[in-house]
Amino acid sequence: MDHKAFIATLPPEELSRLNRTADAPGLRHLAGHAGVILLFGTWIAQGWILWPLALVAQGIAICFLFTLEHEATHKTPFRTLWLNEWVGRICGLLIVQPFEWFRYFHLAHHRFTNLPDKDPELISGGKPETWRAYLAHVSGLPFWRAMIGQTIGNALGRDPGPYIPARARPRVAAEARWMLAAYALALASLAVTPLLFWVWMLPCVLGQPFLRLYLLAEHGRCAFVANMFENTRTTFTNRIIRFLAWNMPYHVEHHTLPNVPFHKLPALHDRMRGRHKVTAPGYAAFTADYAGHLR
């Protein structure tokens, strides 16, 4: 059974229930995620005991806002549309990934998941197969180079990519310009206080490798086919990672029915139980297996 056959087995009322969005679960989850960032930011700013370790934790919490931005492209974290839009934009600003641009990049990824020469995630670099490429990828440096270049290019009106429709290109350019203006203000603030460097900039650099390792598990070493049960992996993990990643470790579930909001993915997982073809027992196990096959 492929993912399309599975969807066909779902009664219309169950499918409608799974796809129904709501504000309350997303607002509660956002409050928790923002609270973690505020806690570690305060820890760092106050210089409390072991504050250098808090830099890494803060970076992980901020970088994993990617998963919320990702969800916002689907308009599923909240029922209120403007909440999805503005939360997505703010997350994109914090992790240097333009939301308007990423919306179309990501939708193209869903349309052509793991298909070579079509999936923009593969076209933009694919998955590392050598130790040198792997270490570079996990460092996060290619991500920063790509996203900073993309933001500047968007602001200058360069071609943002074939997946961006003509009607969206003015919005993509405008967003990139206000993002650059915000970054200029942030850099200027360092002349007055180094606070943003310690609670935002440096933590993002330290946290990005953890996000890169997490993202590799979504499609890394999966089949180059159109069936979501084969080209995507669900990773079984603990509540902390599921919380920070907004339940996206249930990734087969997400790709099978991308309109299901994050808080209903566990229910969809239970409904799908027994049909998964690609899973991992945890991120440590996936990483060890992936690294074991590098050239």
Secondary structure as GFF3:
##gff-version 3
##sequence-region A 1 295
A	DSSP	alpha_helix	3	9	.	.	.	ID=ss1
A	DSSP	alpha_helix	12	19	.	.	.	ID=ss2
A	DSSP	alpha_helix	23	46	.	.	.	ID=ss3
A	DSSP	alpha_helix	51	63	.	.	.	ID=ss4
A	DSSP	alpha_helix	65	73	.	.	.	ID=ss5
A	DSSP	alpha_helix	81	95	.	.	.	ID=ss6
A	DSSP	alpha_helix	99	111	.	.	.	ID=ss7
A	DSSP	alpha_helix	120	123	.	.	.	ID=ss8
A	DSSP	alpha_helix	131	139	.	.	.	ID=ss9
A	DSSP	alpha_helix	141	155	.	.	.	ID=ss10
A	DSSP	three_ten_helix	166	168	.	.	.	ID=ss11
A	DSSP	alpha_helix	169	189	.	.	.	ID=ss12
A	DSSP	alpha_helix	195	196	.	.	.	ID=ss13
A	DSSP	pi_helix	197	201	.	.	.	ID=ss14
A	DSSP	alpha_helix	202	219	.	.	.	ID=ss15
A	DSSP	alpha_helix	228	231	.	.	.	ID=ss16
A	DSSP	beta_strand	234	235	.	.	.	ID=ss17
A	DSSP	alpha_helix	239	244	.	.	.	ID=ss18
A	DSSP	alpha_helix	251	256	.	.	.	ID=ss19
A	DSSP	three_ten_helix	262	264	.	.	.	ID=ss20
A	DSSP	alpha_helix	265	272	.	.	.	ID=ss21
A	DSSP	beta_strand	279	280	.	.	.	ID=ss22
A	DSSP	alpha_helix	283	292	.	.	.	ID=ss23
###
